[in-house]
Amino acid sequence: MALRVFADGRIFGERTGSGPPKVLALHGWGRDHRDFRGLLAGLDAIAVDLPGFGATAAPDSAWGTAQYADAVAALLPEFPAPPVVVGHSFGGRVAVRLAARGLPLRALLLTGVPLVRLAPARRPPLGYRLVRRLHRLGLVGERRMERARRRHGSEDYRRASGVMREVLVRTVNERYDQDLGAIGCPVELVWGERDTVAPVAAARAAEGLLARATLTVCEGADHFSVLDHPATRAALRKHYP
C-alpha cells in the first residue's frame, strides 16, 4: 500500500479502509506504521510514521513528546469525528500528551507504554561517569566518549544518532503522572503478560491515575506481539464507531 502525506506534507503514513478515517495509530520507538497492518486490517484508519522514523524526516531539534503531540495534532483535521488514538510504546507517550490537552478524542488504546516509573532511575556506572567528566573537561576525545556511550547505553540509544539520540534522552526522562490525571476520554490499557519493556505493573500503576481506564492483560504476549493479539483488536472494536 502506497504511503500518503499528511499535515501539509510534514508526516508520511498509510491510509486503510475506504471510508472516513476513525482511528489514528502511533508506533513505538524505532518502528513505523507497518506495525499496525494486522490490527487495522479492514478498518478506516491512518497509521503514521512519527518524525524521525520511517519515511518522515527527523525534527530539527531535540523534541519532547509535547512537540510530537503538536505534530500529531495537525493530523486531527483529517478526521470528521473524534478518532480513537492507538499508541504503542513511544507512540503511547505521544498519545497521552495529546489526550491530556482536552482535544476531542473518542478513546485511547495504549499498549506497552512506559508511563509510570516503578523505581528510581539508576545512576550510570562510576567508570562511565568518570569518562563523561573527563570528556567535559576536554581530557577525553569524542571517539572514546562515544565508545563509552555505546557500552553503557540501551540498545535504542546505541542505534540512535544525531538529533534522534537527543530526543531519546529527553523523552525517557519525562514524567506523565499529571497528564494521566488530566485525560477524560475512555482509555483501554492492553498489555502483554511478558512485556519486559513496560511491565504489567507499570500498566496497573497507570490505571490508578486514569479516570476511565480498563486494563486487559494478554496471556503469553510480549511487547510487540500484543499488537496482533485478539484482545487488542477487541479493545479497539469496542470504541470503533
Summary of the structure (lengths in Angstrom):
residues: 241
radius of gyration: 18.5
end to end distance: 24.0
largest distance: 61.0
contacts: 790
relative contact order: 0.15
helix: 40%
strand: 16%
